[in-house]
Amino acid sequence: MTSKQRAYLKSLAMTMDPIFQIGKSSLTPELTKAIAEALAARELIKVSVLQNCFDDPAELAQMVAERTHSQVVQVIGKKIVLYKEGKDDKKKIELPKAKKQV
């Protein structure tokens, strides 16, 4: 993902509300599955890490991204933004094209 594409996704995520919350039980298999399903349906989601979760949000973001085969767009404070490109006809977000380097 290029910095231009990441910036575009960040701008889209700014107006979004978190649809998942990670609490004191941290990252459960059920939550991981739910996040994966949401990514398949929406492509771009925001997750909130609650105060009672003592894990580092950046580490949680990496774990979720690995388990859901997605990309971390950004982690700001206790908010995580994840992106996973949709399947062919389900593609909703059109990313700016990456320039080819010569």
N, C-alpha and C positions, 0 to 999 in steps of 0.2 A: 504494500500500500504506500503510495507516495504521500508527501506532506500536503500536497494540494487536495488529494482525496480525503485525507484525515481531517483537514481544516473544513472541508465541505460537510463531512459527517458530524463534526463538532457543532457546526452551525445548525444543522437539522436537530441535533440532540438538545440544544439549548432550550427549546420550547417544550420539550417532552417532560412528562412526569414519570418518576420511577414506577415500574409495574411489579417489581419484586423487592422484598426486604430480606436481608440476611441478619438474623438475630443471634441470640446466645448459643443456639445449637449449631451455629456456623453453617458450613456447606454440607447439606445432606444429599444423598442420592436422589431423593424425590425432588428437591429444589433444582438440582442439576438437570434432571429430566424436564422439568417444567420450563426452565430457562431455554433449553435446547428446542422445545416445541415452540416457544414464543419467538425465538430467533428464526425458525423456519417460516413462521407466519408473517413476521414483521420486518425481518432483516436487521433492524436497529432498535436496541432496547437500552433502557437505563435501569440500573439496580442501585438500591440504597443500602448501605451498611449501617445498622442501628448502633446506638451508643453501647448497648449491652453485649455487643460482639467485640471480643478482645483481639481478634485477628487483624493483621495489617490489610487494609483495603487493596493495596497494590498486589500483595501476594494472593489474596482472594481472586482478584481480577485475572491473574495469570492462571490460577487453577481452573477457574470457570472456563476461560478461553481454551485451555488444553482439553478439558473434558467435553466441551461442546463443539470443538473444532471451529472456533470463531476467532475474531481479532479484537484486541483491546484498543478502542479508539482513544479513550482518555480515562484517567482517574483523578478526580478533583475532590479533595477532602474525603468524604465518605460516600461519594457517588461514583459509580462505574458505568461507562458506556461501552457496549459491545456491538460488533457488527459481524454478520455472516451473510455472504452473498447468497441470494435465493436461487432456486433451481430455475432453469431456462425460462419457462413461461410465467413463473411466479415473481420474476424480478420486478421490484417496485422502485428501488432507488437506482438512479442512473449516475454513476460516479464520473467525475471529469476524467477524460482520457489521459493516460500517462504519455509523456513525450518520449520518443525513441532517441536514444543516445547514439551518436555516430562514432 
